[in-house]
Amino acid sequence: MGKCDICGKESLSLLYARHKDYNSTIKICRECWRKAWDENKLIPSGGSGGSGGCSCG
């Protein structure tokens, strides 16, 4: 169990997110992730593929 880096709530299912206000990757609960997403405060990640581009052809 860990704590949300934004609200401090204990949670078993924390998400990793790149947050504009923190300028780093943080662990956040689903509620804070949803709020940050709605407020456009998350930085999109390229995923695990490395290039971050479309691999569709």
ZAMARGU-4260 file (C-alpha; in steps of 0.2 Angstrom, whole numbers, plus 5000, padded with zeros to 4 digits):
<rodrens>
0) 5000/5000/5000 | 5006/5017/4996 | 5001/5035/4997 | 4995/5047/4983 | 5008/5061/4981
5) 4994/5074/4978 | 4981/5070/4992 | 4990/5058/5003 | 4977/5045/5003 | 4982/5027/5006
10) 4978/5016/4991 | 4983/4999/4984 | 4981/5004/4966 | 4991/5020/4963 | 4995/5025/4945
15) 5011/5033/4939 | 5009/5050/4930 | 5020/5064/4923 | 5012/5079/4931 | 5016/5097/4925
20) 5015/5105/4942 | 5028/5092/4949 | 5039/5091/4934 | 5042/5073/4937 | 5033/5056/4938
25) 5023/5054/4953 | 5011/5041/4961 | 4993/5046/4962 | 4976/5038/4966 | 4963/5036/4952
30) 4953/5051/4959 | 4968/5063/4958 | 4973/5056/4941 | 4955/5059/4934 | 4955/5077/4941
35) 4973/5081/4934 | 4968/5074/4917 | 4952/5084/4916 | 4963/5100/4921 | 4976/5095/4907
40) 4990/5094/4920 | 4996/5077/4914 | 5010/5075/4902 | 5007/5061/4889 | 5020/5047/4889
45) 5026/5038/4874 | 5022/5022/4882 | 5034/5007/4884 | 5038/5007/4865 | 5052/5020/4867
50) 5049/5030/4851 | 5032/5037/4856 | 5026/5037/4838 | 5013/5028/4829 | 5018/5010/4825
55) 5003/5008/4812 | 5013/5006/4797
</rodrens>
